[in-house]
Amino acid sequence: MSKLFLSILLCAAVTFPATHMAFAVRIVTTEGIETWLVAAVPNTGAANAQGINTDWIKRNIGISEEELSKPENGPKAGDKLTGDPNFDWKVVKGRAGDHLIDFQRADIFGPHDNITAYMYLYITSDKDRKVDIWVGSDDSIKVWVNGKVIHNNPVLRGAGPNQDLIKGVHLKQGKNGLLIKICEQGGGWAGWCRIEPVEGLKASTDPQRAGNPIPLPKTVNIYFNDFLNLIGPSPGGAIAAVGRDLISEWTNRKYTEEDVANGKGIENKWEWERFPLAEHEAEGWKLGKFTNFGGNNVQKLAEEVFGRVGDLNNYTWYGYTIIISPDRRNVDLRVGSDDSVKIWLNGKVVHDNPVLRGSSGFQDTVPITLKPGVNRLMVKVCEQGGGWSAFIGFDNERDFQGLKVDASETLGFQAVDPTGKLRTTWGSLKGMR
């Protein structure tokens, strides 16, 4: 992929503009900023309560978190925080690939519970500008720029790229201070951050130096984000649910998963709007999109598309979309899920993984063959407890090149209710223009 093409994709809010929504995908990089100043304070209590709400900087060195985030007050490597050299300010690099900062690494702080980490970066901008900042955390997170809180999420979760988006952050011309607070409660402990666009920005861990230009990410993921969506309860756990035909159960056997995977009951708008759901807690089909590509993105979709606020446990999501290919090609579909996942392509099961796991990105590789023209893709993700997420797409531009992914194409094979007099297709409508 050329640097120019990648730059255009990443600078356009990582999303195709509305005029190009026929390509219903989101282009997302999982590569964060690699090098940070970090320090930590142990024994900070519950992450989403005492940990995130207490100013541990002020308790230890007398100035507030807000004041520290101003670049003129920022730290340097070797500065004291708690007095324990293991927890004082040091320069670290994230892991290979996504540059996640795993604080439990032996060369950073090692494994701890109920502890707070701080990440700091000096960002020099060639002019006043607004940027978007993406962050990920395990667990709770708070972010300051130049003395102002710009984000506060008292959450308990595993860390991954692109979990939270902070839009329209003002950077002044010259040096800016970015401070991130990560409060950990139990288990993993990590932080992640990236900025877009990066043109005109330099990053440094040394307050005396402007640093080097922040590089364009080398890798991107292409996520399908537009689906026809169906959700409903699946008691008994995710592994059992992925092996059951829930569509058959929810419709009193009028339709099966195989039926829908072949387009039955869904490829005409009048059909999927009247899909006969006998299970009253099930709801769909509804056209909607993923707006979040961190962990728990299916739960976010359930809130935004179906109004299901709160943590849904023992639930299943079905997503249906159309892939239009200009040719026959063999590609590797990438998939991630929390928890179990099953995938159909053109009516046939191509992937079945009855697993319990968390997810914040691609995990499985599914070799598939796309035929020329319309390919029907259906995805099923069964959740048992905790997070609920799904990631479907490609990890390279080569496999995606020339494809059109568009759930709204489902409406096009018969655009008018057959109870009326007129029967047509989008193709013939376009041909009449």
C-alpha positions, 0 to 999 in steps of 0.5 A: 500500500502506498504511503499516500493511499494509507495517509488518505485513509487514516486522515479521513477520520479513519472512515469513508465519507458518507458519499462512499457508504457503499463501502461499508467498512472502517479502516482502522490501525491497531498501531499506537505510539510506541515510546512513553514516559511511565510511572506508577503508584501502588496500593490505589484501591478499586480501579473505577472508584478510589483509583481513578478518583484520587489524585495520586500525583498530588499525594506524592509530589504536591502538584496536581495531575492537571498541573503535571499535564502542562508541558512546562511541569512535565516529568523527565526520566529519573524523576521521583514519584513514590520514592521507590525506584521501580515506580519512578519515571522511566522511558519504555517501548510498547510491544511489537505490532500494536505498541501496547504498553504492558505494565506487567512486563518485568522491565516495566513494573511487573505484575500488581493489583490495585495499582495506578500507572501514568503515561506521559508524552510531549507532543510538538505541533507545527501549528494550532490544530485539532486531532482525534485521540484513540486510547485503550486501557486495562482498567479505568482511564483518564486523559489530560492535555495541557491541564485539561481533562479530555476523557474519563472512563471508570471502566473495568475491562481488558486492554486493546487498541481503539477502545475509546475515541476522544474527538476534536482535541485542541493542540496548540502550536509548539509543545503540548503535554499528554498525560494518561492515567491507567488504574488496574484492579486485577488481572491484566494492566496495560495502556495504549494510545494513538493520534490522528492525523499525525502530520505536523506532529513530533513526539518526545519523552524528553522535555528539552527536545521536540523529538521525531515526527510521529510515523504513519502506521505501517499496518491497518485493519479493514473492518466490516461495520455495516450489517443487518442485525438480529439479537436475542437471548441464548441461555445456557452459555456461549459454547452451547448457543453457537451450536444451536439454531437460534433463528429456528428457535426464535421463529418457531422453525419458520426459518433456519440459520441455513435459510437466512445464510442463503438469503431466505427471509432477509433479502427483501426489505418487506421480509426482514421488516416482518421477520416472525420472531416468536421469542419476544426478547429477540429483535431484528432485523435492523440495518445498523453499523458498528461505531466502536472497534474496541472490546464490547462493540456488539454491546455498543451496537445493541445500545445504539441500534436496539436501545438495549442499555446495560450489560447483556449476558447470554445473548447472541448477535447475528450480522448479515451483509453482502460482499460484491466481488469483481472476480473469483478470488481466494482471500483470508477473512479475519475474525475476532469474537467475545465469545463463540463465533460461527460464519456462513458464506453463501449458505455454507459454514466456513468457520465454527469456533466454540470458544470463551475468550475476550477480544479487541481485534482479529484472532482467527484466520478463515480462508474463503473463496469469493465468487464473482458478483454477490456473496452472502456473509452471515456472522453469529457471535454468542456471548456468555458474560462480560464483554461482547464483541465482533470483528470481521474483515481483512488485515491487508488492502490486497485482499480487500481491493476491488470489493464492495461490502454493503449490507444495504445491497440486501435491499436491492434484490427485490426493492418493492413489496410483492403484495404490490403491482410493481416488482423491480431491482436496484439494478433496473432502477439504475439502468433507467436513469 
